[in-house]
Amino acid sequence: MRVLPEPLRGRLDDPLWRLQNLYWIEDKAGRMRRFRLNAAQMRLHRGLWFRNAVLKARQLGISTYVALLMLDRCLFTPNYHAGIIDKTLPDAEQKLEKLRFAWEHLDYEPPGAEAEERALACLGAMIKQRSGQMKSGACKPLSDARTRLAFANGSDVRLGTTLRGGTLQLLHVSELAHVSVHAPWRAREIRTGAINTVAADGTVILESTHEGGRYGVNYEMMQQAMENAARDELLPLDFRFFFFSWFDNPDYALKGRPHWSDSMGAYFDKLSEAGVRLSTEQRLWYARMERTMGAAMRQEYPSTPEEAFCTGNDGAIYGSQIALLREAGRIGVDFAFRPDEPLYTSWDLGLSDHTAIWLIQQYGGQVYWLDHYAANQLPLEHFAGKIREWEQAYGPIAAHFLPHDAAHRDPHGHSYVESLDACGISAVRVVPRTPDIWRGINGLRGLLARSWFHRRTLAQRVNARGEAEPSGLSCLERYRTAPPGASGTLRDAPLHDACSHSADAARMFAEALSHGMVAPVALRHSARRALM
């Protein structure tokens, strides 16, 4: 039986020492090296709570740290059960491979090793013998399946995409933001199912680069954690918030002649005003990387949490326009409507589907989005009531722009136009169908460049089931093309989802403008006076 080297006796009781000395990883260049915590990993380790919400930039090593933390706890705590959830099972398997690699190389002795390295390899061999079993002349974990890694002390790590069943002491949920955008039902399952498998004295680590703007399970949980940061005391079931920006990685620096655009320089100045001091090398790295990443830069490499939440998702159709409006301070503005200018509504219709309506004014070359309303599976009378409510608050509405199918008749022989008229809503204008939806989309893109959005358009709504749904502005921000291979969807076609209805309603106003259905300025004033 091996004897533990004298210098290492007593060190195994220190989890941080074990993490810093026992485990091997492969770095980005494919080279083996002994794991040492970087600054971001150390900050997370020292501040680790029972429930943890980590918002981060790419490639900071957080998932590697969590993988080795899992392995360490499993090896040194009997009957310890850990779980990994990722956006796909292959992604989760890659994280399990990090654990497997570290376990297999516990006894690795590098070429030309000095006494300390030989002693650590000896210690690793003792740990492997204790936690595994001999198979074909080699020491293996007790269970070595693709989706599970188990050890002789009863501990194990298993994978899944929800992990609802069973009991865990440590749960790692990676890329919850991606799941929230692309599979929201699974994100809800993770929140209500998987997290509840961890006891109050267990550990949950949610870590993700954010996408999806201010909507979705990941955004809601990060916001809760940020609110918890202002509290004097956290309870075990409260999430602690961590944010790691791109400049937390010292590798994100580039030597060369300092040169970047004026707009990029203004961005760096804003960060300086907020207390962020960047070196010339960091600024050059960011400027060069932004040229490659484009609009996705602040999603993948955010400087602040707010910046991460202001980004859309992959394939966002209006994402860059909304981002520019945010930078210009044109979103969430508490401006007053102009009583001397006409009001318009713009609609997207559904029978058993969503119906969405925008309240809009246009004057002085600018477009003002005053309010937004959407609901599902409600009769037309309900939406007529919303119109009357707006007219009581703002005055008569000059025109209601509805899509081309509003003129179609239902089985009872009535059209939307006739039904709205029966509800007391007149001045309905049916916008002709545009053969190519992208003409209308590009028209709205141009319109957004001179738009302002009232803070009411940021209000999140709640559906009949009590579930939060995106605000009108979030719908525009998250409206996107269908991912490659989406069933029943044409290539590059907009995705029909919970956000598409409000986006289509906004597009109706752009198409009404293109068809000359919004009255010229002189006529608008005379029409407004007549309505009043």
N, C-alpha and C positions, 0 to 999 in steps of 0.2 A: 504493500500500500504506500502511495506517495506521501511524503511529509511536506506540510505547508512551509514554504520558505519563511525564515524568521522575520525579515522586514515586512512581510505581508500579513502576519498574524494580527488580528483585530481590525484590519481594514475592511473586511467583508461586511461589517455591520453598518458601513456608511454607504447609502445608496448613491450619493453623488460621486464618491470615489469609484464605485463599481462602474457607473456610466462612463466615467472619464478614462478608465484603465482596462476594462475587460473586453471591450467589443471592437470588432473590426467592421469597416464599411468599405464600399467602393465609392470614390469621389467621381465628379463629373467627367474626369478624364479616363475613368476606368481603372485607376490605380488604387491598390489596397492601402488603407491607412487606419491607424487606431483612432477611434471616435473621440473627439474632443468637442465639448459644447461651445458653439459660437455665442456671440453676445445676445442674439435674439433667443436662442435656445436656453441660455442660462437665465435670462429674464423670465421666460415662461416657467422654467423649472423652479426658480426661487419663489415665484408668485403663485404657483399652482394651487388651485382651490378644488372643492368638490365638483363644482360645475364651472366649466370654462368655455368662453366664446372667443375664438381667435379670428380676427379679421386681418388679412395679410396681403403682401405683395408676393409675386412668384419667387420660387427658388430660394427660400430662406432656411430650409432644412427642418421645418417644424414637423412634417410627417415622419422624417427620419428619427428625430428625437422621440416622438410618441411611440414609434415602432420599437426602439430600444428600451424605452421605459416599460413597455408591455413585456418584452422578453425578460428584463431584469426582475420585474415583480413576479412573473410566473416562475422563474428559476428559484427565487428566494422566499416565496410565500406558498405554502402548500394549498392545494384546492383553490387556486386563484383563477378566475375565468374572465377572459378579455375578449372583446369583439371589435371587428373593423367593418365599417360601412363606407362604401365609396360609390361614385356615380355609376360605375359598372363593376361587374364581378371581376373581369380581368384587371381593372385598376386596383381592386382590393387585393388580388393575388400578387400583384407587384409589391405591395406593402408587406404581405406575408413573406415574400422572398427576402426582404431585408432582415426580417427576424431569423429566417432559416440560415441566411448567409452568416449572420453574426454568431449564431449557435454553432454552426459547423466549423467556424474558425476560432473558437474559443482557445484552442490549443495551438494556434498557428504561431510558428517561430520564424520570423523573417530571416533571410540570409544575413550572415554576419552579426547576428543578434548579440547584444551585450548582456551582462548578468541580469539586469532588471527585466529585459524582454524575455529571457529564458525563464525567469521566475514567474512572470505573468503567464507564459505559455503553460508552465507546470500547473499553476493554479487553475487555468482554463480547462486543462485536461481532467483535473479532479472534479470540476463542476460538471463537465460532460458525462463522466462516468456515473456521477450521482443522479443526473437527471434524465439519462437515456438508457439504451440497452444495446447490446452488441448484435449487429446484423451483418452477415457476410464479411466478418472481420473488421467492421467499422462501427463506431458508436452512432446510433441514430436516435431521434426522438421516439417516444413510445408510439405515437401516431404521427404519420408524415403524409397526410392526404393533401390534395390541392387546396382544399378549403378549411383545413384544420391542422393545427400543430399542437400536439399534446405531449406531456412530460410525465415521468415516473412518479412525481409527487402529487399527481392529480390535477395539476394546473393545465390550462389550454388556452389557445387563441383560435377563434373561428371567424369566418367571413360571411358576409351576406349583403343584400341590398336593402334590407329592413331590419332583420334580427329581432322580430317582435317577441318570439318565444324564449323561454329560459331566463336565467338570472346571471347578471354580469357584475363584476367589481370594477371593471374599466372598459369604457366604450369610447372608441375613436370614430367620429363622423367626419369624413373628408369631403370637401366640395359640395356641401349642402346647398350652396347658392345655385350651382349648376342643376342640381336635382329640383330645386324650387322652381326654376324657370322651365325646364324641359319635362319634368314629371311631377307636377305639384301634388298629385294624389299620393305619391311615394314620400314626398317631403312631409306631408301631414302624418303619414303612417310612421315615419321615423320619430316625429315629435311626440305623438300620442302613444306609440308602441315601444320602440327601441329604447328611448331615453328612460321610460318607466321601468325597464328591466334592471336598472341600476339603483341600488339602495341609496338612501340619503348619505351614508358614509362612504359610498363608492366615488368613482371619478368619471366624469364625462368631459371629453374634449371635442368641441366643435371647431374645426379649422377650415377656412375657405377663403379663396379669392372671390370677391363679390361680383355678381352680375344680376341683372334684372331690375336695377333701379330701386325705388322705394316701394317695393311690393314683394310679397312672397314670405315663406316660412323663415328663410335665412335672415331677411331684413328684419322681420318682426323680432326674432330672437336676439339679433345683434343690438337692436334698439333697446330691448329690455335690459340687456347686459350693460349698455351705456348708461341707462337711467340708474341701474344699481350702483354704478361707480360714484354717484353723488350721495349715496346713503352712508350713514356712519357705521353701520354694521351689516355684514352679509350673513345670511343664514345658509346652512348647507345646501338647500335647494335653490338658492339664488345663483345666477350665473355671474362670474367675474369676467370683465371685458379686457381683452388684450388687443392692441393694434401694432402691427409691424409694417413700417413703410419700406419703400424700395431703398431708401438711404440707410436703413438698418443693416444692409448687406455691404460690407466694405469692398467687395469685389466689383460693385457697380461704380466703377470709376475708369476714366479713359484719359491717357496722356496724349497731348497733341495741341495744335494751335487753337486757342479758345475762339470759337466762332459759332453764333447761333442767331436766329431771327429776333427782330424787335419784340414780337409777341412772346417768344420764349423768354427773352430777357425780362419782360414785364411779369411773366409767371414766376420767375425766380425772385423778383423783387417782392412779390406778394408773399412768397414763402419766407423771405427774410423778415418782412414786417410781422409775420406770425411767429418769429423766433427760430426758424429753421435756417441754420447756417450750413451752406453747401460749399464744398471746395470747387475750384475750377475744374478739376478732373471729374467730379460728380456731375457738375452741370454739363460738361461735354458729353459724358456717357448718356445722360438723360436726353439731351438734344438729338444725338445721333440715333438713339433707340426709338425716339418718338417719330423720326422720319420713316422708320420701318413699320412701327406698330400703328401709326395713325390714331384714329379715334379710340382704339382699344387700349392706348397707352395708360390712361388713368384708371382703367379697369384692372389691368394686369399689374401695374406698378403705381398704385395710389400714393400720394404724399400725405393725405389726411383721410379720416373715415368719411367725411362728407363728400370728398372727391370720389371715393369708391361707390357711394350710393347714388351719385349723379350720373353714373354711366348706364348705358343700356346693355343689351345682350347681343351676342353674335347675330348678324343678319338684321340688326335694327334698321328700319327703313327711314325713320325720322330721327335716329339717335344723335347724329352729328349736329342737326339743326337745333335740337333741344339742348344739347350741351353748350352750344354757342349762346343760346338765350339765357341759360343759367349764368354763364360767365358775365353776360351783359347786365344781369340783374333784372331780367324781364319776366321772371317766373315767381309766382307767389307774391305779387305786388298787390297792395291794398288800395287800388285806384277806384275812383267813383265813376259811375256811368254818366254819360252826357245826355241830359233830358232833351236837348235840342237836336239830337241825332237819332235816326231810326234804329230800331232793334230788329234783329233777325234770329230765327232759330234754324238749325240745320240738323237733319234727322237721319238715322238708320233704323229701319223697321224690321220687326219680327213678329210672327204670330205666336208661336210657343217658344220663341227664341228671345234674345236680348233686344231691347229697343233703347237707343241712346239719342240724346238731344243736347246740343250746345246752344247757349245764348250768346250772341255776338253783336258787337258794334264795329263799324268801319268808318274812319274819318281821318283827315290829315295825313293820308298815305299810310296809316297804321291800322292794324286789326286788333281789336280788344276782345278777348275771350272772357266773358263775364261770369259764366256759370256752366255747369254740366250736370246732367241727370241721366241715369240709366237704371233699368230694372228688367226683370225677367218674368215671363209667364203671367203678365197682368193685362187686363183688358185695355182697349184704347181709351176708354173713359178715364182711366187712371192718369194717363199721360196728358189728356186734355185738362185734367184738374191741375197738373203741374204748370201748364201754360197759363191758366187763369191765375195761379199763385204768382207767377213771375210778372204778369201784367198788373196785378195789384201792387207789386213792389216797385215796378219800373215804369209802368204805363203801357199803352198799346204796342203790340208787335207788328211791324210793317209787313213782314212776309215770313212764311214757314217753308223752307226748302226740303222737299222730300224726294227720295230716289225714284227712278222710273217705274218701279213696280207698285208705287202707291196708286197708280191709275188702273191697275189690274183689279178685276172684280172677284170677290170670293164666291163660294157656292151659293150664297144667298142673293147674289147679284149686286152687291155693294162694293164700292172701292174705298180705299183709305180716305181719299179726298172727300167722298160723300159722307163717310162715317164721322170724320172730324167735323165736317160742316154741321152734321146732326148734333154734335156735342158743343156747338157754338164756336168752333175754331174755323175762321175763314182766312182769306188771304193765303191759301195754300198754293204753292208753286211746285210743280213736278219737274225735276231736273232731268233732261233727256239723258239716255244711257250713253256713256262714253265707251266706244268699242274697245279701247285699250286702257285697262285700269291704271297702267303706269303713266298715262297722260294726266290723269287726275292726281296721282301721287306726286308727280313732279310739279303740278300746279300748286298743291298744298305746300310742298317744300319751299317754293318761292314765296308763298304767303307767310310761312312761318318766319322767314327772315325779317319781316316787319310786324311781328306779333308781340303781344303782351298777354300774360295769363294771370288772372286774378287768383288770390289765395284760395278762393272757393273751389277752383278747378283742381286743387291738390287734395281736397277732402276725400278720404277713403270711404267707400260705401259698404253697407252690410246687406247681404242677400236674405232671402226668406228663411234660409237654414241657419242664419246667424253667423255666416262665414264672411270674413273681410274680402272684398274684391277691390281691384285697382281703381284709383281715381282717374278722372278724365285725362289729366296730364300724364299719369303713369301709363295709360293705355297708348297714348301717342308715342311715348318713349319706348315702350316694349313691343310695339307693332313691328313684326319682323317677317322675313321670308321664311318659308318652310325649310327645315333642315334637309340635307341631301338624303334621298331615299324615303321621305315621308310618304306613307301610303295614301293613294288617291289624290295627290297634290302634284300639279305641274311644276317643272323645274323653275326655280326663282319666283314662284308665285307667292303672294302674301299668305301667311298662315291664318286660317280661320280658327280663332280661339276666343277667350274671354276679353281680349283687348281689341279685337278687330272691329267690333261693332262701333265703339266710340271713335276709332280711327276713321272708319268709313263715314260716320256722321260728320266729322270735321272735313273730310274730303268733299262732301256734298257742297259745302260752302264755296270751296275753291272751284268746283265745276260750275256752280251757279254763276260765279263771277266770270268764268271763261265764256259762258253762254250769254252774257250781257243781261242777266236776270236781276242784278243788283242795280238799283236806279242810280243815274248820275247825281252829282252833288246837288245841283240846283233843284232837281226833281225830288231829291230826298228831303230837302228842307220843307218844300211845299207839302209833300205827303205827310211829313211828321206833324206839321201844323194842322192839317186836316184831320189826322187821327186824334190829335189832342182835343 
